[in-house]
């Protein structure tokens, strides 16, 4: 299961996913880092068959209008602490993976 965590989310989310047995990278790890454009992130994710995890509404619009990125998980928790966000992912990762059809 492969994920690409967008810049709007903490790099610790990619770490949590990796520790949980997933294959995750954060946008900061790409050559352009967090300055990588949304289009380039989507292209990279699609080429590596990764699910983009983001809070960015632009990704949602692009996904519905152009199917890019092909696989998308939009986080819409509102303003929560990073600790709470990581706890949500930790507690519900099995359900997330199952819902995405990646299990």
PyMOL CGO cylinders between C-alpha atoms (Angstrom):
from pymol import cmd
from pymol.cgo import CYLINDER

trace = [
    CYLINDER, 0.00, 0.00, 0.00, 1.58, 3.15, -1.23, 0.3, 1, 1, 1, 1, 1, 1,
    CYLINDER, 1.58, 3.15, -1.23, 0.82, 6.69, -0.09, 0.3, 1, 1, 1, 1, 1, 1,
    CYLINDER, 0.82, 6.69, -0.09, 2.07, 10.20, -0.83, 0.3, 1, 1, 1, 1, 1, 1,
    CYLINDER, 2.07, 10.20, -0.83, 1.39, 12.65, 2.00, 0.3, 1, 1, 1, 1, 1, 1,
    CYLINDER, 1.39, 12.65, 2.00, 0.89, 16.25, 0.84, 0.3, 1, 1, 1, 1, 1, 1,
    CYLINDER, 0.89, 16.25, 0.84, 2.73, 19.23, 2.34, 0.3, 1, 1, 1, 1, 1, 1,
    CYLINDER, 2.73, 19.23, 2.34, -0.35, 20.42, 4.26, 0.3, 1, 1, 1, 1, 1, 1,
    CYLINDER, -0.35, 20.42, 4.26, -0.09, 17.36, 6.48, 0.3, 1, 1, 1, 1, 1, 1,
    CYLINDER, -0.09, 17.36, 6.48, 2.74, 16.53, 8.88, 0.3, 1, 1, 1, 1, 1, 1,
    CYLINDER, 2.74, 16.53, 8.88, 5.68, 14.39, 7.79, 0.3, 1, 1, 1, 1, 1, 1,
    CYLINDER, 5.68, 14.39, 7.79, 5.00, 12.34, 10.93, 0.3, 1, 1, 1, 1, 1, 1,
    CYLINDER, 5.00, 12.34, 10.93, 1.94, 10.96, 9.13, 0.3, 1, 1, 1, 1, 1, 1,
    CYLINDER, 1.94, 10.96, 9.13, 4.20, 9.33, 6.53, 0.3, 1, 1, 1, 1, 1, 1,
    CYLINDER, 4.20, 9.33, 6.53, 6.33, 7.98, 9.37, 0.3, 1, 1, 1, 1, 1, 1,
    CYLINDER, 6.33, 7.98, 9.37, 3.27, 6.55, 11.12, 0.3, 1, 1, 1, 1, 1, 1,
    CYLINDER, 3.27, 6.55, 11.12, 2.13, 4.90, 7.91, 0.3, 1, 1, 1, 1, 1, 1,
    CYLINDER, 2.13, 4.90, 7.91, 5.57, 3.38, 7.33, 0.3, 1, 1, 1, 1, 1, 1,
    CYLINDER, 5.57, 3.38, 7.33, 5.79, 2.07, 10.90, 0.3, 1, 1, 1, 1, 1, 1,
    CYLINDER, 5.79, 2.07, 10.90, 2.33, 0.53, 10.35, 0.3, 1, 1, 1, 1, 1, 1,
    CYLINDER, 2.33, 0.53, 10.35, 3.60, -1.47, 7.40, 0.3, 1, 1, 1, 1, 1, 1,
    CYLINDER, 3.60, -1.47, 7.40, 2.58, 0.88, 4.59, 0.3, 1, 1, 1, 1, 1, 1,
    CYLINDER, 2.58, 0.88, 4.59, 4.85, 2.47, 1.98, 0.3, 1, 1, 1, 1, 1, 1,
    CYLINDER, 4.85, 2.47, 1.98, 4.53, 6.22, 2.47, 0.3, 1, 1, 1, 1, 1, 1,
    CYLINDER, 4.53, 6.22, 2.47, 6.53, 9.28, 1.54, 0.3, 1, 1, 1, 1, 1, 1,
    CYLINDER, 6.53, 9.28, 1.54, 5.97, 12.93, 2.33, 0.3, 1, 1, 1, 1, 1, 1,
    CYLINDER, 5.97, 12.93, 2.33, 6.13, 15.61, -0.33, 0.3, 1, 1, 1, 1, 1, 1,
    CYLINDER, 6.13, 15.61, -0.33, 9.14, 17.08, 1.50, 0.3, 1, 1, 1, 1, 1, 1,
    CYLINDER, 9.14, 17.08, 1.50, 11.10, 14.00, 0.35, 0.3, 1, 1, 1, 1, 1, 1,
    CYLINDER, 11.10, 14.00, 0.35, 10.62, 14.81, -3.34, 0.3, 1, 1, 1, 1, 1, 1,
    CYLINDER, 10.62, 14.81, -3.34, 13.33, 16.70, -5.28, 0.3, 1, 1, 1, 1, 1, 1,
    CYLINDER, 13.33, 16.70, -5.28, 11.35, 19.98, -5.17, 0.3, 1, 1, 1, 1, 1, 1,
    CYLINDER, 11.35, 19.98, -5.17, 10.21, 19.27, -1.63, 0.3, 1, 1, 1, 1, 1, 1,
    CYLINDER, 10.21, 19.27, -1.63, 7.11, 21.04, -0.45, 0.3, 1, 1, 1, 1, 1, 1,
    CYLINDER, 7.11, 21.04, -0.45, 7.38, 23.41, -3.43, 0.3, 1, 1, 1, 1, 1, 1,
    CYLINDER, 7.38, 23.41, -3.43, 6.36, 20.58, -5.76, 0.3, 1, 1, 1, 1, 1, 1,
    CYLINDER, 6.36, 20.58, -5.76, 3.29, 21.64, -7.71, 0.3, 1, 1, 1, 1, 1, 1,
    CYLINDER, 3.29, 21.64, -7.71, 0.00, 19.81, -7.28, 0.3, 1, 1, 1, 1, 1, 1,
    CYLINDER, 0.00, 19.81, -7.28, 0.20, 18.63, -10.89, 0.3, 1, 1, 1, 1, 1, 1,
    CYLINDER, 0.20, 18.63, -10.89, 3.70, 17.21, -10.34, 0.3, 1, 1, 1, 1, 1, 1,
    CYLINDER, 3.70, 17.21, -10.34, 2.60, 15.53, -7.10, 0.3, 1, 1, 1, 1, 1, 1,
    CYLINDER, 2.60, 15.53, -7.10, -0.37, 13.94, -8.86, 0.3, 1, 1, 1, 1, 1, 1,
    CYLINDER, -0.37, 13.94, -8.86, 1.81, 12.79, -11.76, 0.3, 1, 1, 1, 1, 1, 1,
    CYLINDER, 1.81, 12.79, -11.76, 4.36, 11.28, -9.38, 0.3, 1, 1, 1, 1, 1, 1,
    CYLINDER, 4.36, 11.28, -9.38, 1.66, 9.58, -7.29, 0.3, 1, 1, 1, 1, 1, 1,
    CYLINDER, 1.66, 9.58, -7.29, 0.01, 8.14, -10.39, 0.3, 1, 1, 1, 1, 1, 1,
    CYLINDER, 0.01, 8.14, -10.39, 3.31, 6.90, -11.81, 0.3, 1, 1, 1, 1, 1, 1,
    CYLINDER, 3.31, 6.90, -11.81, 4.08, 5.10, -8.55, 0.3, 1, 1, 1, 1, 1, 1,
    CYLINDER, 4.08, 5.10, -8.55, 0.48, 3.98, -7.92, 0.3, 1, 1, 1, 1, 1, 1,
    CYLINDER, 0.48, 3.98, -7.92, 0.31, 5.97, -4.68, 0.3, 1, 1, 1, 1, 1, 1,
    CYLINDER, 0.31, 5.97, -4.68, -2.75, 7.38, -2.94, 0.3, 1, 1, 1, 1, 1, 1,
    CYLINDER, -2.75, 7.38, -2.94, -2.37, 11.12, -2.34, 0.3, 1, 1, 1, 1, 1, 1,
    CYLINDER, -2.37, 11.12, -2.34, -3.35, 12.07, 1.21, 0.3, 1, 1, 1, 1, 1, 1,
    CYLINDER, -3.35, 12.07, 1.21, -4.18, 15.75, 1.45, 0.3, 1, 1, 1, 1, 1, 1,
    CYLINDER, -4.18, 15.75, 1.45, -6.31, 18.50, 2.95, 0.3, 1, 1, 1, 1, 1, 1,
    CYLINDER, -6.31, 18.50, 2.95, -6.05, 20.48, -0.30, 0.3, 1, 1, 1, 1, 1, 1,
    CYLINDER, -6.05, 20.48, -0.30, -9.42, 21.04, -1.96, 0.3, 1, 1, 1, 1, 1, 1,
    CYLINDER, -9.42, 21.04, -1.96, -7.68, 21.59, -5.31, 0.3, 1, 1, 1, 1, 1, 1,
    CYLINDER, -7.68, 21.59, -5.31, -6.70, 17.91, -5.37, 0.3, 1, 1, 1, 1, 1, 1,
    CYLINDER, -6.70, 17.91, -5.37, -10.32, 16.92, -4.85, 0.3, 1, 1, 1, 1, 1, 1,
    CYLINDER, -10.32, 16.92, -4.85, -11.44, 19.11, -7.74, 0.3, 1, 1, 1, 1, 1, 1,
    CYLINDER, -11.44, 19.11, -7.74, -8.67, 17.81, -10.01, 0.3, 1, 1, 1, 1, 1, 1,
    CYLINDER, -8.67, 17.81, -10.01, -9.50, 14.24, -9.07, 0.3, 1, 1, 1, 1, 1, 1,
    CYLINDER, -9.50, 14.24, -9.07, -13.17, 14.64, -9.99, 0.3, 1, 1, 1, 1, 1, 1,
    CYLINDER, -13.17, 14.64, -9.99, -12.62, 16.75, -13.11, 0.3, 1, 1, 1, 1, 1, 1,
    CYLINDER, -12.62, 16.75, -13.11, -9.52, 15.10, -14.60, 0.3, 1, 1, 1, 1, 1, 1,
    CYLINDER, -9.52, 15.10, -14.60, -9.06, 11.87, -12.61, 0.3, 1, 1, 1, 1, 1, 1,
    CYLINDER, -9.06, 11.87, -12.61, -5.72, 13.21, -11.44, 0.3, 1, 1, 1, 1, 1, 1,
    CYLINDER, -5.72, 13.21, -11.44, -4.51, 11.98, -9.08, 0.3, 1, 1, 1, 1, 1, 1,
    CYLINDER, -4.51, 11.98, -9.08, -6.20, 8.66, -9.74, 0.3, 1, 1, 1, 1, 1, 1,
    CYLINDER, -6.20, 8.66, -9.74, -6.32, 7.74, -6.03, 0.3, 1, 1, 1, 1, 1, 1,
    CYLINDER, -6.32, 7.74, -6.03, -7.06, 10.32, -3.37, 0.3, 1, 1, 1, 1, 1, 1,
    CYLINDER, -7.06, 10.32, -3.37, -7.78, 10.50, 0.35, 0.3, 1, 1, 1, 1, 1, 1,
    CYLINDER, -7.78, 10.50, 0.35, -8.98, 13.93, 1.44, 0.3, 1, 1, 1, 1, 1, 1,
    CYLINDER, -8.98, 13.93, 1.44, -8.62, 14.63, 5.15, 0.3, 1, 1, 1, 1, 1, 1,
    CYLINDER, -8.62, 14.63, 5.15, -11.42, 16.91, 6.32, 0.3, 1, 1, 1, 1, 1, 1,
    CYLINDER, -11.42, 16.91, 6.32, -11.04, 16.92, 10.08, 0.3, 1, 1, 1, 1, 1, 1,
    CYLINDER, -11.04, 16.92, 10.08, -10.97, 20.68, 10.37, 0.3, 1, 1, 1, 1, 1, 1,
    CYLINDER, -10.97, 20.68, 10.37, -8.44, 22.16, 12.72, 0.3, 1, 1, 1, 1, 1, 1,
    CYLINDER, -8.44, 22.16, 12.72, -7.11, 19.35, 14.87, 0.3, 1, 1, 1, 1, 1, 1,
    CYLINDER, -7.11, 19.35, 14.87, -3.72, 18.97, 16.41, 0.3, 1, 1, 1, 1, 1, 1,
    CYLINDER, -3.72, 18.97, 16.41, -1.15, 16.83, 14.67, 0.3, 1, 1, 1, 1, 1, 1,
    CYLINDER, -1.15, 16.83, 14.67, -1.34, 14.47, 17.63, 0.3, 1, 1, 1, 1, 1, 1,
    CYLINDER, -1.34, 14.47, 17.63, -5.11, 14.05, 17.17, 0.3, 1, 1, 1, 1, 1, 1,
    CYLINDER, -5.11, 14.05, 17.17, -4.68, 13.58, 13.41, 0.3, 1, 1, 1, 1, 1, 1,
    CYLINDER, -4.68, 13.58, 13.41, -2.07, 10.88, 13.91, 0.3, 1, 1, 1, 1, 1, 1,
    CYLINDER, -2.07, 10.88, 13.91, -4.27, 9.17, 16.49, 0.3, 1, 1, 1, 1, 1, 1,
    CYLINDER, -4.27, 9.17, 16.49, -7.17, 9.15, 14.02, 0.3, 1, 1, 1, 1, 1, 1,
    CYLINDER, -7.17, 9.15, 14.02, -5.02, 7.52, 11.36, 0.3, 1, 1, 1, 1, 1, 1,
    CYLINDER, -5.02, 7.52, 11.36, -3.55, 5.07, 13.84, 0.3, 1, 1, 1, 1, 1, 1,
    CYLINDER, -3.55, 5.07, 13.84, -6.98, 4.06, 15.16, 0.3, 1, 1, 1, 1, 1, 1,
    CYLINDER, -6.98, 4.06, 15.16, -8.62, 3.77, 11.73, 0.3, 1, 1, 1, 1, 1, 1,
    CYLINDER, -8.62, 3.77, 11.73, -5.84, 2.72, 9.35, 0.3, 1, 1, 1, 1, 1, 1,
    CYLINDER, -5.84, 2.72, 9.35, -7.32, -0.71, 8.74, 0.3, 1, 1, 1, 1, 1, 1,
    CYLINDER, -7.32, -0.71, 8.74, -10.65, 0.82, 7.77, 0.3, 1, 1, 1, 1, 1, 1,
    CYLINDER, -10.65, 0.82, 7.77, -8.93, 3.41, 5.55, 0.3, 1, 1, 1, 1, 1, 1,
    CYLINDER, -8.93, 3.41, 5.55, -6.93, 0.75, 3.71, 0.3, 1, 1, 1, 1, 1, 1,
    CYLINDER, -6.93, 0.75, 3.71, -10.01, -1.44, 3.33, 0.3, 1, 1, 1, 1, 1, 1,
    CYLINDER, -10.01, -1.44, 3.33, -12.13, 1.46, 2.03, 0.3, 1, 1, 1, 1, 1, 1,
    CYLINDER, -12.13, 1.46, 2.03, -9.49, 2.32, -0.56, 0.3, 1, 1, 1, 1, 1, 1,
    CYLINDER, -9.49, 2.32, -0.56, -9.46, -1.27, -1.72, 0.3, 1, 1, 1, 1, 1, 1,
    CYLINDER, -9.46, -1.27, -1.72, -5.78, -1.64, -0.97, 0.3, 1, 1, 1, 1, 1, 1,
    CYLINDER, -5.78, -1.64, -0.97, -5.95, -4.57, 1.42, 0.3, 1, 1, 1, 1, 1, 1,
]
cmd.load_cgo(trace, "trace")
